Amino acid sequence: MKVMSVKELCVIAMMACIEAVVFSSFSHILYLEGITLTVLLFAVVFKRRTAFLAAVVYGLVNMIVSGVTLWSMMYFLIYPGYTLICCGLKPVLKENVLLWSLCCGILSFSTGQILQIPWMLFSKRLTMIYVLTGLKTSLIQGCLSAVFCFLCFKMLRDVLKRIERRLNV
């Protein structure tokens, strides 16, 4: 296992803080969430290890701030997973903003649906009620996230690339 430098640890901490700020800031805007786009952009611009560890640290920070709940534990699993998915898609999707937007929309939609899975532990019927009532919200959230990504992806990616080059991590 490669030893991390202080610089790399600081970059991971800053990225996790950005993810936490984006998550909490956008949680006040109905249907629009920016954390999926943020995780996606970090995965596209930074090395897989850096982006993954930032998502893990964010998940831990979220659990500390929000408390250890089913939802916060699911976020702890979802966003590092999304990071790995996006890192894997990087060579395939390359610079295609439309495909990255579609990916962001699908992942954002999936977040709402994946968060229903723990309810299966309690009752399949309860899970179906949650899935069906949350479907509308997830669809709207996924569509808005895709549009948000389409409008902001290139600009944010270019800014992050400049930052990443300066940091040289």
N, C-alpha and C positions, 0 to 999 in steps of 0.2 A: 504494500500500500504506500502510495506516494505521500510524503509529508507535505502538509500545507504551509505556505508562508503566511506571515502576519497580513501581508497585503491581500492575499486570496481570502483569508478569513474575514477581513474587513469588507471586501467586495461582497461576499456572501451575506454578511450581516446587513449591509446597505440594501442589497436586493430584497432580502426578507422584509426589511422595514418598509420599503416601497410597496411590496405586495400587501403588507398589513395596512398601510395608509390607503391604498387604492381600495382594498376590500371594505374597510370601514367607511370611507368617503362615499363610495357608490352604493352602500347598503341603505342609504337614505333616499335613493332615487328609485322609485318603483319600476320594476322590470329591467332596469339597466344595471348590469354588473360588469366591472372592468377587470376583475381578477383573472379571468380566463385569458383575456387579451394580454395582460401583463405577463402571465406565466408563459404564454405562447411566444411573446416577443423575447423574453429572456432565453427561452429554449432556442430560438432562431439565431440570436446574436452571440450568446456566450457558449462556452464549452459545456458539454452535457453535465459533467461533474459539478461545475459551478452552479448552473441553473437548477439542477436536481437538489443540491444541498440547500440552496436558497429556498426552494419550495418546502423542504423538510423543516428548516428553521422557521419559516413562516407558519407552518402547521403547528409547530410547538408553541410559538408566540400566540397564535390564535387560541389554542387550548388554555394557555395561561390567562389570557385576557378574558375570554368568553366562559371559561370553566370547562371541565372535562365532561362533555355531553356527547350523545350520539352524533349530533351534527358536527361538532368540532373534531371529533375523531374521524368522521368521514372526510372532512376537508383535509385532515392530515394525510389521508390515503389518496384522495382524488388528485390534488394538485401536483404532488410528485409524480403520480402516474401520468397525468397530462403532460408533464415536462418530458418524460421518457417517450411518450407518443409523438410529441412535436419534434423532439430530437431525431427520432427515427424517420419522420416524414421530411426532414430538412433536405436530404439529397433528392427526394422525389419531387417535392413541391417547389423547391428552389426559390425563385423570385416572383412566383405567380401570386399576386395579391388576391385575385378572385378565389383561388383554391385555399389560400390561408384564411380568407374570410369565411368560406364555407366550413373549414375545419373549426374555426373559432365558434361559429354558430352551432355546429353539431356538439362540440364539447360543452358549450354553455347550456344547451338544451339537456344534454346528458347529465349535467350536474344535478339538476332538479330531480331527474328520474333516479339517479344513483342514490341520492339522499333518502329515497323511500325504502331502500333495501333493508335497513335495520328493522323496520316495522314488521317485516316478514317473521322475525323472531317472535313477535307477539301474536300476530294473526294474519292469515292470508287475506281475509275479508277486509280487515283494517288497511292492509297494504293496498288492495285494489281501490279502496275509497280514496286514500291519499294519492295514488297514481292518477286516478281519473280527475280528482279535483285539482291536482297540481299540473296536469297536462297543459291546460290553457296557459298557465303562467310560464311553464317551461318553453312552450312554443313561442310565445311573445318574447321571452328573454333570449332565446336562441336567435330569433330573427333580428332583434335589436343589436345583439352582440356581433352578428355577422355584418350588419350595416356599419356599426361603430368601427369594426376592424377594417372594413373596406375603406372607410374615410380616413382612418388614422394610421394604418399599418405602415405604409411606406415612410411617412414622416417620422414616426416614432422609431422605426427600425434604423433609419439613417442616423438619428440622434444617438441611439444606443450604440451603433457601430463606432461612431466617433469617440464616445466615452470608453468603449471597450478597447479601442486602439490606444487611447491615452493611458489607460490603466495597465495595458499590456499584461493581462492576467491569463 
